[in-house]
Amino acid sequence: MKYFFSIVSLAMLAVILALSINCLNAYFYPVKYQEEVFSSAREFAVNPALVASVANVESGYNANAKSNKGAVGIMQLLPSTAEWLAGNLGELYDEEELFQPEVNIRLGTYYLSYLLNHFEDEEAAICAYNAGQSKVRSWLANEEYSTDGVSLNKIPFAETENYLIKVNKNLRHYEKRYK
């Protein structure tokens, strides 16, 4: 009887622990705007888990987010970048629409697609989303940061290095959730 209660207690503890982990995952890795994420990812041939990862790291899915550098919305787009992206797509641009999740996620996903197509290395493209294309290109051209001109061996900006770490950590969680 003593063993029975020990086994039941351990089983209950395991269930409580599993539920706690699921709650923590739901808190730290929310699944919001899933339709917009999947639709944009499909349209621009981007891994939806990557889109979700960037959205979570950029704003925690806050549609009203504004950075101190002027980036706005879920995907934290600078209005000038969003205007350029809309122009590339042949679409009209309205800065106020950047706070609409479907518009922000679509333009942010298009930007990810653009970067993934212009950088041979996915991590370099992710860094470019954070630090800017020209900055990452200059790092790739510098042997101190890149030995092959394709991938980064060293990221000179701590903010961008931390950003890449967070996106990759999120990516592992979202890939599991989106399977």
C-alpha positions as protocol buffer text, in pm:
chain_id: "A"
residue {
  index: 1
  type: MET
  ca { x: 0 y: 0 z: 0 }
}
residue {
  index: 2
  type: LYS
  ca { x: 288 y: 229 z: 84 }
}
residue {
  index: 3
  type: TYR
  ca { x: 434 y: 177 z: -265 }
}
residue {
  index: 4
  type: PHE
  ca { x: 98 y: 241 z: -427 }
}
residue {
  index: 5
  type: PHE
  ca { x: 72 y: 587 z: -267 }
}
residue {
  index: 6
  type: SER
  ca { x: 431 y: 662 z: -367 }
}
residue {
  index: 7
  type: ILE
  ca { x: 358 y: 570 z: -728 }
}
residue {
  index: 8
  type: VAL
  ca { x: 34 y: 771 z: -731 }
}
residue {
  index: 9
  type: SER
  ca { x: 213 y: 1069 z: -574 }
}
residue {
  index: 10
  type: LEU
  ca { x: 488 y: 1053 z: -834 }
}
residue {
  index: 11
  type: ALA
  ca { x: 233 y: 1025 z: -1117 }
}
residue {
  index: 12
  type: MET
  ca { x: 44 y: 1328 z: -984 }
}
residue {
  index: 13
  type: LEU
  ca { x: 368 y: 1522 z: -953 }
}
residue {
  index: 14
  type: ALA
  ca { x: 456 y: 1432 z: -1313 }
}
residue {
  index: 15
  type: VAL
  ca { x: 114 y: 1554 z: -1435 }
}
residue {
  index: 16
  type: ILE
  ca { x: 145 y: 1881 z: -1240 }
}
residue {
  index: 17
  type: LEU
  ca { x: 495 y: 1933 z: -1374 }
}
residue {
  index: 18
  type: ALA
  ca { x: 383 y: 1867 z: -1733 }
}
residue {
  index: 19
  type: LEU
  ca { x: 93 y: 2111 z: -1698 }
}
residue {
  index: 20
  type: SER
  ca { x: 325 y: 2373 z: -1550 }
}
residue {
  index: 21
  type: ILE
  ca { x: 568 y: 2336 z: -1838 }
}
residue {
  index: 22
  type: ASN
  ca { x: 283 y: 2370 z: -2090 }
}
residue {
  index: 23
  type: CYS
  ca { x: 162 y: 2685 z: -1914 }
}
residue {
  index: 24
  type: LEU
  ca { x: 512 y: 2832 z: -1917 }
}
residue {
  index: 25
  type: ASN
  ca { x: 555 y: 2748 z: -2286 }
}
residue {
  index: 26
  type: ALA
  ca { x: 221 y: 2909 z: -2366 }
}
residue {
  index: 27
  type: TYR
  ca { x: 329 y: 3220 z: -2176 }
}
residue {
  index: 28
  type: PHE
  ca { x: 680 y: 3251 z: -2321 }
}
residue {
  index: 29
  type: TYR
  ca { x: 595 y: 3122 z: -2670 }
}
residue {
  index: 30
  type: PRO
  ca { x: 242 y: 3240 z: -2745 }
}
residue {
  index: 31
  type: VAL
  ca { x: 61 y: 3137 z: -3059 }
}
residue {
  index: 32
  type: LYS
  ca { x: -120 y: 3449 z: -3173 }
}
residue {
  index: 33
  type: TYR
  ca { x: -232 y: 3568 z: -3515 }
}
residue {
  index: 34
  type: GLN
  ca { x: -175 y: 3215 z: -3643 }
}
residue {
  index: 35
  type: GLU
  ca { x: -386 y: 3268 z: -3956 }
}
residue {
  index: 36
  type: GLU
  ca { x: -188 y: 3580 z: -4050 }
}
residue {
  index: 37
  type: VAL
  ca { x: 144 y: 3410 z: -3978 }
}
residue {
  index: 38
  type: PHE
  ca { x: 61 y: 3101 z: -4185 }
}
residue {
  index: 39
  type: SER
  ca { x: -93 y: 3298 z: -4470 }
}
residue {
  index: 40
  type: SER
  ca { x: 204 y: 3534 z: -4500 }
}
residue {
  index: 41
  type: ALA
  ca { x: 454 y: 3252 z: -4457 }
}
residue {
  index: 42
  type: ARG
  ca { x: 285 y: 3058 z: -4738 }
}
residue {
  index: 43
  type: GLU
  ca { x: 266 y: 3366 z: -4965 }
}
residue {
  index: 44
  type: PHE
  ca { x: 636 y: 3448 z: -4927 }
}
residue {
  index: 45
  type: ALA
  ca { x: 773 y: 3093 z: -4878 }
}
residue {
  index: 46
  type: VAL
  ca { x: 905 y: 3150 z: -4525 }
}
residue {
  index: 47
  type: ASN
  ca { x: 902 y: 2899 z: -4241 }
}
residue {
  index: 48
  type: PRO
  ca { x: 600 y: 3001 z: -4025 }
}
residue {
  index: 49
  type: ALA
  ca { x: 796 y: 2906 z: -3713 }
}
residue {
  index: 50
  type: LEU
  ca { x: 1058 y: 3166 z: -3809 }
}
residue {
  index: 51
  type: VAL
  ca { x: 789 y: 3431 z: -3858 }
}
residue {
  index: 52
  type: ALA
  ca { x: 640 y: 3345 z: -3518 }
}
residue {
  index: 53
  type: SER
  ca { x: 986 y: 3351 z: -3358 }
}
residue {
  index: 54
  type: VAL
  ca { x: 1068 y: 3695 z: -3495 }
}
residue {
  index: 55
  type: ALA
  ca { x: 726 y: 3830 z: -3397 }
}
residue {
  index: 56
  type: ASN
  ca { x: 764 y: 3700 z: -3043 }
}
residue {
  index: 57
  type: VAL
  ca { x: 1118 y: 3836 z: -3001 }
}
residue {
  index: 58
  type: GLU
  ca { x: 1038 y: 4169 z: -3165 }
}
residue {
  index: 59
  type: SER
  ca { x: 721 y: 4258 z: -2976 }
}
residue {
  index: 60
  type: GLY
  ca { x: 577 y: 3961 z: -2788 }
}
residue {
  index: 61
  type: TYR
  ca { x: 296 y: 3986 z: -3047 }
}
residue {
  index: 62
  type: ASN
  ca { x: 204 y: 4336 z: -2931 }
}
residue {
  index: 63
  type: ALA
  ca { x: 29 y: 4502 z: -3226 }
}
residue {
  index: 64
  type: ASN
  ca { x: 72 y: 4845 z: -3065 }
}
residue {
  index: 65
  type: ALA
  ca { x: 442 y: 4810 z: -2984 }
}
residue {
  index: 66
  type: LYS
  ca { x: 672 y: 5105 z: -3055 }
}
residue {
  index: 67
  type: SER
  ca { x: 1046 y: 5095 z: -3010 }
}
residue {
  index: 68
  type: ASN
  ca { x: 1266 y: 5384 z: -2907 }
}
residue {
  index: 69
  type: LYS
  ca { x: 1412 y: 5367 z: -3261 }
}
residue {
  index: 70
  type: GLY
  ca { x: 1070 y: 5416 z: -3422 }
}
residue {
  index: 71
  type: ALA
  ca { x: 989 y: 5057 z: -3522 }
}
residue {
  index: 72
  type: VAL
  ca { x: 622 y: 4970 z: -3483 }
}
residue {
  index: 73
  type: GLY
  ca { x: 383 y: 4678 z: -3460 }
}
residue {
  index: 74
  type: ILE
  ca { x: 420 y: 4306 z: -3413 }
}
residue {
  index: 75
  type: MET
  ca { x: 717 y: 4266 z: -3648 }
}
residue {
  index: 76
  type: GLN
  ca { x: 871 y: 4600 z: -3540 }
}
residue {
  index: 77
  type: LEU
  ca { x: 906 y: 4760 z: -3881 }
}
residue {
  index: 78
  type: LEU
  ca { x: 1049 y: 5107 z: -3930 }
}
residue {
  index: 79
  type: PRO
  ca { x: 796 y: 5312 z: -4128 }
}
residue {
  index: 80
  type: SER
  ca { x: 1061 y: 5385 z: -4394 }
}
residue {
  index: 81
  type: THR
  ca { x: 1134 y: 5012 z: -4433 }
}
residue {
  index: 82
  type: ALA
  ca { x: 762 y: 4932 z: -4449 }
}
residue {
  index: 83
  type: GLU
  ca { x: 713 y: 5196 z: -4718 }
}
residue {
  index: 84
  type: TRP
  ca { x: 1000 y: 5045 z: -4920 }
}
residue {
  index: 85
  type: LEU
  ca { x: 856 y: 4695 z: -4876 }
}
residue {
  index: 86
  type: ALA
  ca { x: 508 y: 4805 z: -4984 }
}
residue {
  index: 87
  type: GLY
  ca { x: 663 y: 4972 z: -5289 }
}
residue {
  index: 88
  type: ASN
  ca { x: 847 y: 4649 z: -5378 }
}
residue {
  index: 89
  type: LEU
  ca { x: 513 y: 4471 z: -5361 }
}
residue {
  index: 90
  type: GLY
  ca { x: 348 y: 4740 z: -5576 }
}
residue {
  index: 91
  type: GLU
  ca { x: 108 y: 4830 z: -5296 }
}
residue {
  index: 92
  type: LEU
  ca { x: -7 y: 5157 z: -5148 }
}
residue {
  index: 93
  type: TYR
  ca { x: 149 y: 5247 z: -4814 }
}
residue {
  index: 94
  type: ASP
  ca { x: -28 y: 5391 z: -4512 }
}
residue {
  index: 95
  type: GLU
  ca { x: 181 y: 5422 z: -4196 }
}
residue {
  index: 96
  type: GLU
  ca { x: -124 y: 5385 z: -3971 }
}
residue {
  index: 97
  type: GLU
  ca { x: -187 y: 5039 z: -4116 }
}
residue {
  index: 98
  type: LEU
  ca { x: 139 y: 4918 z: -3961 }
}
residue {
  index: 99
  type: PHE
  ca { x: -55 y: 4871 z: -3638 }
}
residue {
  index: 100
  type: GLN
  ca { x: -290 y: 4626 z: -3809 }
}
residue {
  index: 101
  type: PRO
  ca { x: -159 y: 4274 z: -3739 }
}
residue {
  index: 102
  type: GLU
  ca { x: -233 y: 4137 z: -4087 }
}
residue {
  index: 103
  type: VAL
  ca { x: -48 y: 4426 z: -4257 }
}
residue {
  index: 104
  type: ASN
  ca { x: 247 y: 4427 z: -4019 }
}
residue {
  index: 105
  type: ILE
  ca { x: 293 y: 4050 z: -4022 }
}
residue {
  index: 106
  type: ARG
  ca { x: 263 y: 4039 z: -4401 }
}
residue {
  index: 107
  type: LEU
  ca { x: 521 y: 4314 z: -4457 }
}
residue {
  index: 108
  type: GLY
  ca { x: 752 y: 4169 z: -4190 }
}
residue {
  index: 109
  type: THR
  ca { x: 727 y: 3825 z: -4348 }
}
residue {
  index: 110
  type: TYR
  ca { x: 797 y: 3971 z: -4690 }
}
residue {
  index: 111
  type: TYR
  ca { x: 1104 y: 4142 z: -4542 }
}
residue {
  index: 112
  type: LEU
  ca { x: 1222 y: 3811 z: -4392 }
}
residue {
  index: 113
  type: SER
  ca { x: 1173 y: 3648 z: -4733 }
}
residue {
  index: 114
  type: TYR
  ca { x: 1367 y: 3927 z: -4901 }
}
residue {
  index: 115
  type: LEU
  ca { x: 1655 y: 3890 z: -4654 }
}
residue {
  index: 116
  type: LEU
  ca { x: 1657 y: 3510 z: -4678 }
}
residue {
  index: 117
  type: ASN
  ca { x: 1682 y: 3543 z: -5057 }
}
residue {
  index: 118
  type: HIS
  ca { x: 1963 y: 3801 z: -5038 }
}
residue {
  index: 119
  type: PHE
  ca { x: 2181 y: 3632 z: -4777 }
}
residue {
  index: 120
  type: GLU
  ca { x: 2309 y: 3279 z: -4827 }
}
residue {
  index: 121
  type: ASP
  ca { x: 2301 y: 3208 z: -4453 }
}
residue {
  index: 122
  type: GLU
  ca { x: 1974 y: 3210 z: -4255 }
}
residue {
  index: 123
  type: GLU
  ca { x: 2145 y: 3343 z: -3941 }
}
residue {
  index: 124
  type: ALA
  ca { x: 2297 y: 3631 z: -4138 }
}
residue {
  index: 125
  type: ALA
  ca { x: 1947 y: 3713 z: -4270 }
}
residue {
  index: 126
  type: ILE
  ca { x: 1808 y: 3708 z: -3915 }
}
residue {
  index: 127
  type: CYS
  ca { x: 2089 y: 3939 z: -3803 }
}
residue {
  index: 128
  type: ALA
  ca { x: 2006 y: 4171 z: -4094 }
}
residue {
  index: 129
  type: TYR
  ca { x: 1644 y: 4189 z: -3975 }
}
residue {
  index: 130
  type: ASN
  ca { x: 1778 y: 4331 z: -3650 }
}
residue {
  index: 131
  type: ALA
  ca { x: 2087 y: 4531 z: -3747 }
}
residue {
  index: 132
  type: GLY
  ca { x: 2013 y: 4618 z: -4109 }
}
residue {
  index: 133
  type: GLN
  ca { x: 2130 y: 4477 z: -4440 }
}
residue {
  index: 134
  type: SER
  ca { x: 2422 y: 4711 z: -4496 }
}
residue {
  index: 135
  type: LYS
  ca { x: 2560 y: 4652 z: -4148 }
}
residue {
  index: 136
  type: VAL
  ca { x: 2551 y: 4273 z: -4190 }
}
residue {
  index: 137
  type: ARG
  ca { x: 2703 y: 4298 z: -4539 }
}
residue {
  index: 138
  type: SER
  ca { x: 2992 y: 4498 z: -4392 }
}
residue {
  index: 139
  type: TRP
  ca { x: 3041 y: 4233 z: -4122 }
}
residue {
  index: 140
  type: LEU
  ca { x: 3041 y: 3956 z: -4384 }
}
residue {
  index: 141
  type: ALA
  ca { x: 3307 y: 4146 z: -4581 }
}
residue {
  index: 142
  type: ASN
  ca { x: 3527 y: 4176 z: -4272 }
}
residue {
  index: 143
  type: GLU
  ca { x: 3749 y: 3873 z: -4200 }
}
residue {
  index: 144
  type: GLU
  ca { x: 3733 y: 3956 z: -3830 }
}
residue {
  index: 145
  type: TYR
  ca { x: 3361 y: 3864 z: -3833 }
}
residue {
  index: 146
  type: SER
  ca { x: 3331 y: 3620 z: -4126 }
}
residue {
  index: 147
  type: THR
  ca { x: 3587 y: 3380 z: -4266 }
}
residue {
  index: 148
  type: ASP
  ca { x: 3381 y: 3284 z: -4571 }
}
residue {
  index: 149
  type: GLY
  ca { x: 3183 y: 3600 z: -4650 }
}
residue {
  index: 150
  type: VAL
  ca { x: 2861 y: 3402 z: -4610 }
}
residue {
  index: 151
  type: SER
  ca { x: 2816 y: 3332 z: -4239 }
}
residue {
  index: 152
  type: LEU
  ca { x: 2910 y: 3525 z: -3929 }
}
residue {
  index: 153
  type: ASN
  ca { x: 3167 y: 3375 z: -3694 }
}
residue {
  index: 154
  type: LYS
  ca { x: 3142 y: 3677 z: -3466 }
}
residue {
  index: 155
  type: ILE
  ca { x: 2868 y: 3936 z: -3429 }
}
residue {
  index: 156
  type: PRO
  ca { x: 3011 y: 4272 z: -3322 }
}
residue {
  index: 157
  type: PHE
  ca { x: 2683 y: 4408 z: -3181 }
}
residue {
  index: 158
  type: ALA
  ca { x: 2579 y: 4247 z: -2851 }
}
residue {
  index: 159
  type: GLU
  ca { x: 2216 y: 4343 z: -2922 }
}
residue {
  index: 160
  type: THR
  ca { x: 2221 y: 4156 z: -3254 }
}
residue {
  index: 161
  type: GLU
  ca { x: 2400 y: 3856 z: -3105 }
}
residue {
  index: 162
  type: ASN
  ca { x: 2140 y: 3834 z: -2826 }
}
residue {
  index: 163
  type: TYR
  ca { x: 1863 y: 3882 z: -3083 }
}
residue {
  index: 164
  type: LEU
  ca { x: 1990 y: 3588 z: -3288 }
}
residue {
  index: 165
  type: ILE
  ca { x: 2011 y: 3369 z: -2977 }
}
residue {
  index: 166
  type: LYS
  ca { x: 1653 y: 3457 z: -2880 }
}
residue {
  index: 167
  type: VAL
  ca { x: 1514 y: 3401 z: -3230 }
}
residue {
  index: 168
  type: ASN
  ca { x: 1686 y: 3062 z: -3254 }
}
residue {
  index: 169
  type: LYS
  ca { x: 1558 y: 2960 z: -2908 }
}
residue {
  index: 170
  type: ASN
  ca { x: 1206 y: 3066 z: -3005 }
}
residue {
  index: 171
  type: LEU
  ca { x: 1241 y: 2889 z: -3339 }
}
residue {
  index: 172
  type: ARG
  ca { x: 1301 y: 2553 z: -3172 }
}
residue {
  index: 173
  type: HIS
  ca { x: 985 y: 2595 z: -2962 }
}
residue {
  index: 174
  type: TYR
  ca { x: 766 y: 2715 z: -3249 }
}
residue {
  index: 175
  type: GLU
  ca { x: 884 y: 2437 z: -3480 }
}
residue {
  index: 176
  type: LYS
  ca { x: 766 y: 2185 z: -3220 }
}
residue {
  index: 177
  type: ARG
  ca { x: 433 y: 2365 z: -3176 }
}
residue {
  index: 178
  type: TYR
  ca { x: 367 y: 2397 z: -3549 }
}
residue {
  index: 179
  type: LYS
  ca { x: 430 y: 2031 z: -3633 }
}
